[in-house]
Amino acid sequence: VTAGGGNDHARGRGKQQQDDEDDDVVENERTKKENDEENELLRELMASDVSALANQRGYKYATSQPKGGVSYGAAVPKIRSSKATRKEMIQIGYEAMQVLRQKFNISDDDMLTWSAKMKRWIVDKIFHPLLKELRKCDQQINKRIEAFKRMKDLNAQQKLILHDPVKAREVVIQQFPNDAFVRKRRSLEQYLRVGNAASKEYVLERLRSFGLSISTRKFQWDAGGDKWKPGMPTDAKIVIHAFVTWMKNQEPDFESCCLVPQGRERPIRDSFKLPALRELYCDPPYYCVLTAEGKNLYVEPGRDNVFKCLVLFVYIIMKRYGGRLLKSELTSGSMQGIHKVLQDGGWLHR
């Protein structure tokens, strides 16, 4: 019976995975169509309009020749607003076309393939292990909660608290701070601390909703689930936070060296010789790569912006820095595998 049940479970999971893979195929086709439409719009944008917009919004064009012979030019905004207008998004999209196609020789198909693989890597390497460990910890915590419920001297208020899963869990965490599963749960909660403390349960709910893949119907890049409202973390913010947290667990200095939140400048340090992930706007969410020389490298805005940004970040680490990130290699150790998101595009032969 156990073996049969296991087979049924495996078949069920296999069907779910196949359904998600089918969703990914549909999503890729839809994304390619949207990219083609957006690129057509960008091609129609007159150069004079771009220059006028750059002057109006305080952009400054700069061209640099970094080590390794890869050149780029980017408009660096001086503004500090967390919101972006449609014109600014078009300007950024125009810059992205120039950087990715002309400077880095990254085609639309390459970026489409790599961003889809980045989604799968994040699900397999970060979301699945995280949710699995959280379930294990919560199972142990629930046993403690049930033991509390069987106590005979509970008052009405205590009973009420124990019947609220979130409050009951906090009681156990406070009562047994040295238990291994409690320490583990507290450590894992760093992935859930996006925004204020009240968002932890919402972030966990969003991570669970992604299931086996980050598909179009589940991922709301500029919003979130049914309970989402302005001021709460967007799905894009949750993804970038999970990636940065995972990287920080491999490289403790990753967040301070390789993340620039919206409205902040990168501190001037001699040790900053790597690119960084930069949150340029919050509404709508937009991320780009900030080079070690202080220039923005843009990728297309929209639903897949966060994944394309991560792809470009990994691409630069691999191509300009030989895969070296602080004290680690992207091709070995705990980080091994992330570089493989780039392997199908043939970039090694360029």
C-alpha positions in Angstrom: 0.0 0.0 0.0 2.8 2.3 0.9 4.6 1.7 -2.4 1.4 2.2 -4.4 0.7 5.4 -2.5 4.2 6.6 -3.2 3.8 5.9 -6.9 0.5 7.7 -7.0 2.2 10.7 -5.3 5.1 10.6 -7.8 2.6 10.4 -10.7 0.6 13.3 -9.2 3.8 15.4 -8.8 4.9 14.5 -12.3 1.6 15.6 -13.7 1.8 18.9 -11.8 5.3 19.4 -13.0 4.3 18.7 -16.6 1.4 21.2 -16.3 3.8 23.8 -15.0 6.3 23.1 -17.8 3.4 23.5 -20.3 2.6 26.8 -18.6 6.3 27.8 -19.0 6.1 27.1 -22.8 3.0 29.3 -23.1 4.6 31.9 -20.9 7.7 32.0 -23.1 5.7 32.4 -26.3 3.6 35.2 -24.7 6.8 36.9 -23.3 8.4 36.7 -26.8 5.4 38.3 -28.4 5.3 41.0 -25.7 9.0 41.7 -26.2 8.6 41.9 -29.9 5.7 44.4 -29.5 7.7 46.5 -27.0 10.8 46.5 -29.1 8.8 47.7 -32.1 7.6 50.5 -30.0 11.1 51.3 -28.9 12.4 51.3 -32.5 9.8 54.0 -33.3 11.0 56.2 -30.6 12.9 59.1 -32.2 16.4 59.8 -31.1 15.5 63.5 -30.6 12.7 62.4 -28.1 15.2 60.3 -26.2 17.7 63.2 -26.0 14.9 65.6 -24.9 13.7 63.2 -22.3 17.3 62.7 -21.0 17.8 66.4 -20.7 14.4 67.0 -19.1 14.9 64.3 -16.4 18.5 65.1 -15.6 20.1 62.1 -17.3 23.8 62.1 -18.2 25.2 59.9 -20.9 28.5 58.3 -20.3 30.6 55.7 -22.1 33.3 53.6 -20.5 35.7 50.9 -21.5 36.0 48.4 -18.6 38.6 45.7 -18.4 37.9 42.8 -20.8 37.0 45.0 -23.7 33.2 45.3 -23.1 32.0 48.8 -23.6 28.6 50.3 -22.7 26.8 53.5 -22.5 24.0 54.3 -20.0 21.8 57.1 -18.9 22.3 57.6 -15.2 19.3 59.2 -13.5 20.0 61.9 -11.0 16.4 61.8 -9.6 15.5 60.1 -6.3 11.8 59.4 -6.9 10.7 55.8 -6.3 8.1 56.1 -9.1 8.7 55.9 -12.8 6.7 57.3 -15.6 5.9 55.4 -18.8 8.3 57.7 -20.7 11.1 56.8 -18.3 10.3 53.1 -18.8 10.5 53.6 -22.6 13.8 55.4 -22.1 15.2 52.6 -20.0 13.9 50.0 -22.6 15.7 51.9 -25.3 19.0 51.9 -23.3 18.5 48.1 -22.6 18.3 47.4 -26.4 21.6 49.3 -27.0 23.4 47.6 -24.1 22.2 44.0 -24.5 22.2 43.8 -28.3 25.0 46.1 -29.5 27.4 46.0 -26.6 27.0 42.6 -25.0 25.7 40.8 -28.1 22.8 39.2 -26.1 19.9 38.5 -28.4 16.2 38.5 -27.4 16.1 34.7 -27.7 19.1 34.4 -25.4 17.6 36.6 -22.8 14.2 34.8 -23.1 15.9 31.4 -22.6 18.1 32.5 -19.8 15.4 34.3 -17.8 13.2 31.3 -18.0 16.1 29.1 -16.7 16.7 31.7 -14.0 13.1 31.2 -12.8 13.6 27.5 -12.7 16.9 27.8 -10.8 15.3 30.1 -8.2 12.5 27.7 -7.7 14.7 24.6 -7.5 17.6 26.1 -5.5 15.9 28.6 -3.2 12.1 28.2 -2.9 11.8 24.4 -2.8 14.5 23.9 -0.1 13.2 26.9 1.9 9.6 25.7 2.0 10.7 22.2 2.8 12.8 23.3 5.8 10.0 25.6 7.0 7.5 22.7 6.9 9.9 20.5 9.0 10.3 23.3 11.6 6.5 24.0 11.7 5.7 20.3 12.2 7.8 20.3 15.3 6.3 23.6 16.5 2.8 22.2 15.9 3.6 19.3 18.2 4.5 21.8 20.9 1.3 23.7 20.3 -0.8 20.5 20.6 1.0 19.7 23.9 0.1 23.2 25.2 -3.5 22.7 24.2 -3.8 19.6 26.3 -2.8 21.5 29.4 -5.7 21.7 31.9 -5.0 25.0 33.6 -5.3 27.2 30.5 -7.4 30.4 30.8 -9.7 31.7 28.1 -7.1 34.1 26.7 -4.4 31.4 26.4 -6.8 29.1 24.7 -7.7 31.8 22.2 -4.0 32.4 21.4 -3.3 28.7 20.9 -6.1 28.5 18.4 -4.4 31.2 16.3 -1.6 29.4 14.3 0.6 32.5 13.9 0.3 33.6 17.6 0.7 30.0 18.8 3.8 29.6 16.8 5.3 32.8 18.4 4.5 31.5 21.8 6.4 28.3 21.2 9.3 30.3 19.7 9.5 32.5 22.8 9.1 29.5 25.2 11.8 27.3 23.6 14.4 29.7 22.1 17.2 27.1 22.3 15.4 24.2 20.6 17.2 23.3 17.3 14.0 23.6 15.2 13.2 27.0 16.8 16.7 28.3 16.0 16.3 26.9 12.5 12.9 28.6 12.0 14.3 31.9 13.1 17.1 31.6 10.7 14.8 30.8 7.8 12.6 33.8 8.6 15.3 36.1 7.1 13.8 35.1 3.7 10.4 36.4 4.9 11.5 39.8 6.2 10.5 41.8 3.2 9.1 45.2 4.2 7.7 45.4 7.7 7.3 42.6 10.2 3.6 42.2 9.5 4.4 41.1 5.9 6.1 37.8 7.0 3.0 35.6 6.7 2.0 37.2 3.4 5.5 36.6 1.9 5.3 33.0 3.0 1.9 32.7 1.4 3.3 34.1 -1.9 6.2 31.7 -1.9 3.9 28.8 -1.4 1.6 30.0 -4.2 4.3 29.8 -6.8 4.3 26.0 -6.4 6.6 24.2 -8.8 7.2 27.2 -11.1 7.0 31.0 -11.4 4.3 31.0 -14.0 2.4 33.9 -15.5 -0.8 33.2 -13.7 0.9 33.2 -10.3 3.7 35.8 -10.6 2.4 39.4 -10.3 5.6 41.3 -10.7 4.2 44.8 -9.9 1.6 43.6 -7.2 0.9 40.4 -5.4 -1.7 38.0 -4.2 -5.4 38.6 -3.2 -4.3 40.2 0.0 -1.8 42.6 -1.6 -2.3 46.3 -1.3 0.1 49.3 -2.0 2.9 49.4 0.5 3.2 45.6 0.6 6.1 43.9 -1.1 5.6 43.1 -4.8 6.3 39.6 -6.1 9.4 41.1 -7.9 10.6 42.4 -4.5 10.1 39.0 -2.9 12.1 37.3 -5.6 15.1 39.7 -5.4 15.0 39.5 -1.6 15.1 35.7 -1.7 18.0 35.7 -4.2 20.0 38.2 -2.1 19.3 36.4 1.1 20.4 33.1 -0.4 23.6 34.6 -1.8 24.3 36.3 1.6 24.2 32.9 3.2 26.9 31.8 0.8 28.8 35.0 0.9 28.1 37.1 4.1 29.2 40.4 2.4 27.1 39.9 -0.6 24.2 42.2 0.4 26.4 45.1 1.5 28.6 44.8 -1.6 26.2 43.8 -4.3 22.8 45.3 -3.5 21.8 49.0 -3.8 18.3 49.7 -2.6 16.1 52.4 -4.2 17.1 55.9 -3.3 20.6 55.0 -2.0 24.0 55.4 -3.5 26.7 52.7 -3.3 29.2 53.6 -0.5 32.7 54.4 -1.8 34.9 51.6 -0.8 38.1 50.3 -2.3 36.7 46.7 -1.9 33.8 47.4 -4.3 35.2 46.0 -7.5 32.1 44.0 -8.5 28.8 44.9 -10.1 25.7 45.2 -7.9 21.9 44.7 -8.2 20.3 48.1 -8.2 16.7 48.8 -7.3 16.1 51.9 -9.5 12.3 52.2 -9.0 9.7 50.7 -6.7 6.6 51.7 -8.6 6.6 49.9 -10.9 9.5 47.7 -9.6 12.5 48.0 -11.8 16.0 46.5 -11.3 19.2 47.1 -13.2 22.9 46.2 -12.8 25.3 48.8 -11.4 28.8 48.3 -12.7 31.9 48.6 -10.5 32.6 51.8 -12.4 29.2 53.3 -11.3 27.3 53.0 -14.5 23.8 51.5 -14.9 23.3 48.6 -17.3 19.6 48.4 -18.1 17.4 45.4 -19.0 13.9 45.5 -20.3 11.2 46.7 -17.9 8.1 44.6 -17.2 7.1 41.3 -15.7 10.5 39.5 -16.3 12.7 42.5 -15.4 13.9 41.0 -12.1 14.9 37.7 -13.7 16.6 39.5 -16.7 18.5 41.6 -14.2 19.8 38.6 -12.3 20.8 37.0 -15.6 22.8 40.1 -16.6 24.4 40.1 -13.2 25.5 36.5 -13.5 26.6 37.1 -17.1 28.9 39.9 -16.1 30.4 37.9 -13.2 31.1 35.0 -15.5 32.4 37.0 -18.5 34.3 39.9 -16.8 35.3 38.2 -13.6 35.8 34.6 -14.6 33.0 33.5 -12.3 34.7 34.9 -9.2 32.3 36.5 -6.6 34.1 37.8 -3.5 35.5 34.6 -2.0 33.5 32.2 -4.0 33.2 30.8 -7.5 29.8 30.6 -9.3 31.0 27.3 -10.9 31.9 25.4 -7.7 30.9 24.8 -4.1 27.4 25.9 -2.8 26.9 28.3 -5.7 27.6 25.6 -8.4 24.8 25.6 -10.9 23.8 29.2 -11.2 26.2 29.7 -14.2 24.4 27.0 -16.1 21.4 29.3 -16.8 23.7 30.8 -19.5 24.9 27.7 -21.2 22.2 27.3 -23.9 22.8 30.7 -25.5 26.3 29.9 -26.7 27.8 33.0 -25.2 31.1 31.2 -24.4 31.8 31.1 -28.1 31.4 34.8 -28.8 
